[in-house]
Amino acid sequence: MSNDLKRIECDPKCGFVVQSHDEKEVLDIARKHAKEKHDMNATDQQLKGMMKSA
């Protein structure tokens, strides 16, 4: 776990946001959201590209 807060936001029309100090947790939650809400199989590389420090 790092001190930096990591954040992934979905499309503004969707409104989904996840943030945590644990990068793996952010990736896991965002991947689950992408699959369940958008029927997408997002890769770690795609999700890390969307990740920002909060």
VEXVO-804907 format. One record per residue: residue number from 1; residue in one letter; x, y, z of N, C-alpha, C in turn. Coordinates in pm, 1 decimal, always signed. Example, Ala and Ser with C-alpha at 12.3 -4.5 7.8 and 13.67 -1.06 7.14 Angstrom:
BEGIN
{k = 1 r = A nu = +1319.0 nv = -569.0 nw = +780.0 cau = +1230.0 cav = -450.0 caw = +780.0 cu = +1320.0 cv = -330.0 cw = +780.0}
{k = 2 r = S nu = +1285.0 nv = -225.0 nw = +708.0 cau = +1367.0 cav = -106.0 caw = +714.0 cu = +1290.0 cv = +3.0 cw = +787.0}
REM end
This chain:
BEGIN
{k = 1 r = M nu = +84.3 nv = -117.5 nw = +0.0 cau = +0.0 cav = +0.0 caw = +0.0 cu = +89.2 cv = +124.3 cw = +0.0}
{k = 2 r = S nu = +50.7 nv = +223.9 nw = -77.7 cau = +131.0 cav = +345.6 caw = -82.7 cu = +56.3 cv = +459.6 cw = -14.3}
{k = 3 r = N nu = +125.3 nv = +571.5 nw = +0.4 cau = +62.3 cav = +688.3 caw = +60.8 cu = -22.6 cv = +765.1 cw = -38.7}
{k = 4 r = D nu = +1.4 nv = +745.4 nw = -168.3 cau = -74.0 cav = +814.9 caw = -271.2 cu = -213.6 cv = +754.2 cw = -285.6}
{k = 5 r = L nu = -312.2 nv = +839.8 nw = -290.6 cau = -449.7 cav = +796.1 caw = -312.4 cu = -468.7 cv = +779.0 cw = -462.4}
{k = 6 r = K nu = -508.4 nv = +660.0 nw = -504.9 cau = -530.2 cav = +629.8 caw = -646.2 cu = -679.6 cv = +636.6 cw = -675.7}
{k = 7 r = R nu = -714.1 nv = +679.8 nw = -797.9 cau = -854.1 cav = +702.3 caw = -832.5 cu = -878.4 cv = +664.4 cw = -978.2}
{k = 8 r = I nu = -991.5 nv = +599.1 nw = -1003.2 cau = -1038.1 cav = +572.6 caw = -1138.9 cu = -1182.0 cv = +620.9 cw = -1147.0}
{k = 9 r = E nu = -1209.0 nv = +699.9 nw = -1250.9 cau = -1344.9 cav = +748.3 caw = -1275.4 cu = -1393.2 cv = +691.7 cw = -1407.5}
{k = 10 r = C nu = -1519.5 nv = +650.2 nw = -1409.4 cau = -1583.7 cav = +603.5 caw = -1531.2 cu = -1632.9 cv = +725.9 cw = -1608.0}
{k = 11 r = D nu = -1697.3 nv = +703.5 nw = -1718.1 cau = -1757.7 cav = +810.4 caw = -1796.9 cu = -1850.5 cv = +893.6 cw = -1708.5}
{k = 12 r = P nu = -1850.4 nv = +1026.1 nw = -1722.6 cau = -1937.3 cav = +1109.7 caw = -1638.4 cu = -2085.2 cv = +1070.7 cw = -1644.4}
{k = 13 r = K nu = -2130.7 nv = +1016.8 nw = -1757.5 cau = -2270.8 cav = +971.5 caw = -1768.1 cu = -2298.2 cv = +855.5 cw = -1673.2}
{k = 14 r = C nu = -2195.2 nv = +775.3 nw = -1645.7 cau = -2208.3 cav = +661.0 caw = -1555.2 cu = -2197.8 cv = +708.0 cw = -1409.8}
{k = 15 r = G nu = -2095.6 nv = +789.7 nw = -1382.6 cau = -2078.0 cav = +844.7 caw = -1248.7 cu = -1998.3 cv = +759.1 cw = -1151.8}
{k = 16 r = F nu = -1951.0 nv = +643.4 nw = -1194.4 cau = -1874.8 cav = +554.7 caw = -1105.9 cu = -1737.6 cv = +613.0 cw = -1075.0}
{k = 17 r = V nu = -1698.5 nv = +608.5 nw = -947.0 cau = -1565.4 cav = +651.8 caw = -902.4 cu = -1518.4 cv = +554.4 cw = -794.6}
{k = 18 r = V nu = -1392.9 nv = +515.5 nw = -801.9 cau = -1332.4 cav = +435.9 caw = -695.0 cu = -1198.0 cv = +498.4 cw = -661.4}
{k = 19 r = Q nu = -1167.6 nv = +505.1 nw = -531.8 cau = -1036.6 cav = +554.6 caw = -490.5 cu = -993.1 cv = +483.8 cw = -363.5}
{k = 20 r = S nu = -863.2 nv = +463.9 nw = -353.0 cau = -805.6 cav = +393.8 caw = -239.2 cu = -654.5 cv = +417.4 cw = -239.9}
{k = 21 r = H nu = -591.8 nv = +393.1 nw = -128.0 cau = -445.9 cav = +394.6 caw = -121.1 cu = -389.0 cv = +264.7 cw = -177.5}
{k = 22 r = D nu = -472.9 nv = +163.8 nw = -191.9 cau = -432.7 cav = +31.2 caw = -239.5 cu = -462.2 cv = +19.4 cw = -389.0}
{k = 23 r = E nu = -358.0 nv = +26.0 nw = -471.7 cau = -375.7 cav = +21.8 caw = -616.9 cu = -447.2 cv = -105.0 cw = -661.5}
{k = 24 r = K nu = -413.5 nv = -218.1 nw = -602.9 cau = -477.8 cav = -344.7 caw = -640.2 cu = -627.9 cv = -339.1 cw = -613.0}
{k = 25 r = E nu = -666.2 nv = -280.2 nw = -502.5 cau = -808.3 cav = -268.1 caw = -469.3 cu = -880.5 cv = -182.4 cw = -574.0}
{k = 26 r = V nu = -819.2 nv = -71.5 nw = -613.8 cau = -879.3 cav = +15.0 caw = -716.0 cu = -897.0 cv = -62.3 cw = -846.2}
{k = 27 r = L nu = -793.5 nv = -135.6 nw = -887.3 cau = -800.6 cav = -213.2 caw = -1010.7 cu = -908.7 cv = -320.2 cw = -1003.0}
{k = 28 r = D nu = -914.6 nv = -392.4 nw = -892.7 cau = -1013.3 cav = -499.8 caw = -877.2 cu = -1156.2 cv = -446.5 cw = -881.4}
{k = 29 r = I nu = -1182.1 nv = -336.6 nw = -811.0 cau = -1317.2 cav = -279.5 caw = -806.8 cu = -1355.1 cv = -222.1 cw = -943.2}
{k = 30 r = A nu = -1261.9 nv = -153.4 nw = -1008.0 cau = -1289.5 cav = -96.0 caw = -1140.1 cu = -1313.3 cv = -206.1 cw = -1243.3}
{k = 31 r = R nu = -1235.8 nv = -314.7 nw = -1236.4 cau = -1253.9 cav = -426.9 caw = -1328.7 cu = -1392.6 cv = -488.7 cw = -1310.4}
{k = 32 r = K nu = -1432.8 nv = -506.9 nw = -1185.8 cau = -1565.2 cav = -563.9 caw = -1156.3 cu = -1675.4 cv = -471.3 cw = -1208.3}
{k = 33 r = H nu = -1660.9 nv = -341.4 nw = -1188.3 cau = -1758.8 cav = -244.6 caw = -1236.8 cu = -1769.6 cv = -251.2 cw = -1389.4}
{k = 34 r = A nu = -1655.4 nv = -252.9 nw = -1458.1 cau = -1654.3 cav = -256.7 caw = -1604.4 cu = -1727.6 cv = -380.5 cw = -1656.2}
{k = 35 r = K nu = -1705.4 nv = -494.1 nw = -1591.9 cau = -1769.1 cav = -619.0 caw = -1634.9 cu = -1918.9 cv = -618.2 cw = -1606.5}
{k = 36 r = E nu = -1957.0 nv = -580.2 nw = -1483.2 cau = -2097.3 cav = -588.4 caw = -1443.1 cu = -2184.9 cv = -480.4 cw = -1505.9}
{k = 37 r = K nu = -2134.6 nv = -359.3 nw = -1519.9 cau = -2217.2 cav = -247.6 caw = -1567.5 cu = -2202.9 cv = -219.1 cw = -1716.2}
{k = 38 r = H nu = -2087.3 nv = -256.0 nw = -1773.5 cau = -2061.0 cav = -220.6 caw = -1912.9 cu = -2025.5 cv = -341.7 cw = -1999.5}
{k = 39 r = D nu = -2028.5 nv = -461.5 nw = -1941.9 cau = -1995.8 cav = -585.8 caw = -2012.5 cu = -1860.8 cv = -575.3 cw = -2085.4}
{k = 40 r = M nu = -1763.3 nv = -516.2 nw = -2015.0 cau = -1628.4 cav = -500.2 caw = -2070.3 cu = -1528.7 cv = -578.8 cw = -1986.6}
{k = 41 r = N nu = -1432.7 nv = -640.1 nw = -2053.5 cau = -1323.8 cav = -709.1 caw = -1984.5 cu = -1201.4 cv = -618.7 cw = -1987.2}
{k = 42 r = A nu = -1190.1 nv = -530.8 nw = -1889.0 cau = -1080.4 cav = -434.1 caw = -1883.6 cu = -953.0 cv = -500.7 cw = -1832.8}
{k = 43 r = T nu = -841.4 nv = -467.1 nw = -1896.3 cau = -711.1 cav = -519.8 caw = -1853.6 cu = -648.8 cv = -425.5 cw = -1751.1}
{k = 44 r = D nu = -549.5 nv = -476.2 nw = -1678.9 cau = -475.8 cav = -390.9 caw = -1584.9 cu = -415.0 cv = -272.1 cw = -1658.6}
{k = 45 r = Q nu = -361.3 nv = -295.6 nw = -1776.7 cau = -298.5 cav = -188.3 caw = -1854.1 cu = -401.0 cv = -79.2 cw = -1888.9}
{k = 46 r = Q nu = -520.6 nv = -118.4 nw = -1931.3 cau = -624.1 cav = -20.2 caw = -1962.9 cu = -664.0 cv = +58.5 cw = -1837.8}
{k = 47 r = L nu = -683.9 nv = -11.6 nw = -1728.8 cau = -726.5 cav = +53.4 caw = -1604.8 cu = -618.0 cv = +143.9 cw = -1548.5}
{k = 48 r = K nu = -492.3 nv = +100.0 nw = -1556.3 cau = -382.8 cav = +184.4 caw = -1507.9 cu = -372.0 cv = +310.8 cw = -1591.3}
{k = 49 r = G nu = -410.0 nv = +302.9 nw = -1719.0 cau = -411.4 cav = +420.9 caw = -1804.6 cu = -516.2 cv = +522.6 cw = -1762.1}
{k = 50 r = M nu = -620.2 nv = +474.3 nw = -1694.3 cau = -727.7 cav = +562.1 caw = -1646.1 cu = -699.5 cv = +612.2 cw = -1504.3}
{k = 51 r = M nu = -604.5 nv = +549.4 nw = -1435.4 cau = -578.9 cav = +578.5 caw = -1294.5 cu = -505.8 cv = +712.1 cw = -1277.1}
{k = 52 r = K nu = -548.3 nv = +786.8 nw = -1178.0 cau = -485.7 cav = +913.8 caw = -1144.7 cu = -459.7 cv = +918.7 cw = -995.3}
{k = 53 r = S nu = -366.6 nv = +1001.8 nw = -955.2 cau = -346.5 cav = +1027.5 caw = -812.3 cu = -451.1 cv = +1126.6 cw = -768.8}
{k = 54 r = A nu = -513.3 nv = +1098.7 nw = -656.2 cau = -621.3 cav = +1186.4 caw = -607.5 cu = -568.8 cv = +1280.4 cw = -501.4}
REM end
